């Protein structure tokens, strides 16, 4: 599912081909893309810590009673990984303000990276300072791994420099993946997907 955007009609004269290509590229970068459960695998199990320095087993320790929204920043490049992490904080804020997050639907934020062991503490400390007051530190952390491609490939997440949101059922089943920058349309799409997955409980 790709949210639709309105484009100016192009007549494909040679001078417009480049312009059309640019618009298509922008569309791919800014659109919130969804992948359904039939195409998904499962998360790798990783022992880590949340930013409040409590032990956390990913993904076993998700505590959303009805649903979990797992926000993942994954990149081989430090600058892009930092940008994704900041963007996911904006996602968390937007979803909370829209009422998507609740005691039943919890949001988690994890930055996934491969780094030398001796800077792991510095990274956790920096993230805690940056995220404090913006989201619960008990629901955020860093996941340090040896193989980023393998970690992303296990659930079927593409490493495309875009932030990732995964809807996860209480039993750990991956339901849907969203990718892209935070936007009004994106927040609406995630909110509607959450409501749809919760609907059977209301019937």
C-alpha positions as CSV (number, residue, x, y, z in Angstrom):
1,X,0.0,0.0,0.0
2,X,1.4,3.3,-1.0
3,X,-0.3,6.6,-0.1
4,X,-1.3,8.5,-3.2
5,X,0.1,12.0,-3.9
6,X,-1.1,14.4,-6.5
7,X,1.3,15.0,-9.4
8,X,1.4,17.6,-12.1
9,X,0.7,16.0,-15.4
10,X,3.8,15.7,-17.7
11,X,3.9,15.4,-21.4
12,X,7.0,13.4,-21.9
13,X,8.9,15.7,-24.2
14,X,12.7,15.2,-23.7
15,X,13.0,18.3,-21.5
16,X,10.3,16.8,-19.1
17,X,11.8,13.3,-18.7
18,X,14.4,14.6,-16.1
19,X,11.7,16.5,-14.2
20,X,9.5,13.4,-14.2
21,X,12.3,11.3,-12.8
22,X,13.0,13.8,-10.1
23,X,9.3,13.9,-9.0
24,X,9.3,10.1,-8.9
25,X,12.4,10.0,-6.7
26,X,10.8,12.6,-4.3
27,X,7.7,10.5,-4.2
28,X,9.6,7.4,-3.2
29,X,11.4,9.3,-0.5
30,X,8.5,11.0,1.1
31,X,5.7,8.5,0.8
32,X,4.8,6.3,3.8
33,X,5.0,2.7,2.4
34,X,3.3,-0.3,4.0
35,X,4.1,-4.0,3.7
36,X,1.6,-6.5,5.0
37,X,2.1,-9.6,7.2
38,X,2.2,-12.1,4.3
39,X,5.6,-10.8,3.3
40,X,7.2,-10.5,6.7
41,X,9.4,-12.8,8.7
42,X,10.4,-12.4,12.4
43,X,12.8,-10.4,14.5
44,X,16.1,-11.7,15.7
45,X,16.3,-12.1,19.4
46,X,18.8,-9.7,21.0
47,X,19.6,-9.0,24.7
48,X,20.1,-5.3,25.2
49,X,19.3,-2.5,27.6
50,X,16.7,0.3,27.5
51,X,17.8,3.9,28.1
52,X,16.8,3.7,31.7
53,X,19.5,1.0,32.1
54,X,17.1,-1.9,32.5
55,X,17.7,-5.2,30.8
56,X,15.5,-5.8,27.7
57,X,15.2,-8.8,25.5
58,X,14.2,-7.7,22.0
59,X,11.5,-8.6,20.9
60,X,10.3,-10.8,23.8
61,X,9.8,-7.9,26.2
62,X,7.4,-5.8,24.3
63,X,4.5,-5.0,26.7
64,X,1.7,-3.6,24.6
65,X,-1.4,-5.5,25.6
66,X,-3.1,-4.9,22.3
67,X,-0.4,-3.9,19.9
68,X,3.2,-2.6,19.8
69,X,4.6,0.0,17.4
70,X,8.3,-0.7,17.0
71,X,10.3,2.1,15.5
72,X,13.7,1.2,14.1
73,X,16.5,3.3,12.9
74,X,18.9,1.2,10.9
75,X,21.7,2.5,8.7
76,X,25.3,1.7,7.8
77,X,26.0,5.5,7.9
78,X,26.3,7.3,11.2
79,X,24.7,10.6,9.9
80,X,21.7,8.8,8.4
81,X,21.2,6.6,11.4
82,X,21.1,9.7,13.6
83,X,18.6,11.4,11.3
84,X,16.4,8.3,11.3
85,X,16.5,8.2,15.1
86,X,15.5,11.9,15.4
87,X,12.8,11.3,12.8
88,X,11.4,8.4,14.8
89,X,11.2,10.6,17.9
90,X,9.0,12.9,15.8
91,X,6.9,9.9,14.7
92,X,6.5,9.0,18.4
93,X,5.4,12.5,19.3
94,X,3.0,12.7,16.3
95,X,1.4,9.3,17.1
96,X,1.0,10.2,20.8
97,X,-0.6,13.6,19.9
98,X,-3.0,11.8,17.5
99,X,-4.0,9.4,20.3
100,X,-2.7,6.3,18.5
101,X,-0.4,5.4,21.4
102,X,-2.0,4.4,24.7
103,X,-1.6,2.0,27.6
104,X,-2.8,-0.7,25.2
105,X,-0.7,0.3,22.2
106,X,2.9,1.0,23.2
107,X,5.6,2.6,21.0
108,X,9.2,1.5,21.2
109,X,12.2,3.2,19.6
110,X,15.4,1.3,18.9
111,X,18.5,2.4,17.0
112,X,20.2,-0.7,15.5
113,X,23.9,-0.4,14.8
114,X,27.3,-2.1,14.6
115,X,29.9,-0.2,16.7
116,X,33.0,-1.0,18.7
117,X,32.2,-2.3,22.2
118,X,34.0,0.6,24.0
119,X,31.6,3.3,22.8
120,X,28.4,1.5,23.5
121,X,27.9,3.2,26.8
122,X,28.6,6.6,25.3
123,X,26.0,6.0,22.6
124,X,23.4,4.9,25.2
125,X,24.1,7.9,27.3
126,X,23.9,10.3,24.4
127,X,20.6,8.8,23.3
128,X,19.2,9.0,26.9
129,X,20.1,12.7,27.1
130,X,18.6,13.4,23.7
131,X,15.3,11.5,24.2
132,X,14.6,12.3,27.8
133,X,11.3,14.1,28.1
134,X,10.3,13.2,24.5
135,X,9.4,9.5,25.1
136,X,9.7,7.0,28.0
137,X,13.3,5.9,28.3
138,X,12.0,2.4,29.3
139,X,10.7,2.1,25.7
140,X,13.8,3.2,23.9
141,X,17.3,1.8,23.5
142,X,20.2,0.8,21.2
143,X,20.6,-2.7,19.7
144,X,24.2,-3.5,19.0
145,X,24.7,-6.3,16.4
146,X,27.4,-7.8,14.2
147,X,25.4,-8.1,11.0
148,X,23.0,-5.3,10.1
149,X,21.9,-6.9,6.9
150,X,21.0,-10.1,8.6
151,X,19.1,-8.3,11.4
152,X,17.1,-6.3,8.8
153,X,16.6,-9.2,6.5
154,X,15.1,-11.6,9.1
155,X,11.8,-9.7,9.3
156,X,12.0,-8.5,5.7
157,X,13.0,-4.9,6.2
158,X,14.8,-3.1,3.4
159,X,17.9,-1.0,4.3
160,X,16.9,2.1,2.4
161,X,18.0,4.9,4.6
162,X,14.4,5.5,5.7
163,X,13.0,5.1,9.3
164,X,10.9,2.0,9.9
165,X,7.8,1.4,12.0
166,X,6.6,-2.2,12.6
167,X,3.2,-3.1,14.0
168,X,3.7,-6.1,16.3
169,X,1.0,-8.2,17.9
170,X,1.3,-9.1,21.6
171,X,2.3,-12.7,20.6
172,X,5.2,-11.3,18.6
173,X,3.8,-11.7,15.1
174,X,4.8,-8.9,12.7
175,X,1.6,-7.4,11.2
176,X,2.7,-4.5,9.0
177,X,5.7,-2.4,8.2
178,X,5.7,1.3,7.4
179,X,8.6,3.3,6.1
180,X,9.3,7.0,5.5
181,X,9.4,10.4,7.1
182,X,6.7,11.5,9.5
183,X,3.8,13.3,7.8
184,X,0.1,14.0,8.3
185,X,-0.8,11.3,5.7
186,X,1.7,8.9,7.2
187,X,0.4,9.3,10.8
188,X,-3.2,8.9,9.5
189,X,-2.1,5.7,7.6
190,X,-0.5,4.2,10.7
191,X,-3.4,5.2,12.9
192,X,-5.9,3.6,10.5
193,X,-3.8,0.4,10.4
194,X,-3.6,0.3,14.2
195,X,-7.4,0.7,14.4
196,X,-7.9,-2.1,11.8
197,X,-5.8,-4.5,13.8
198,X,-7.6,-3.6,17.0
199,X,-11.0,-3.9,15.5
200,X,-11.6,-7.7,16.0
201,X,-11.2,-7.1,19.8
202,X,-14.0,-4.6,19.7
203,X,-16.4,-6.9,17.9
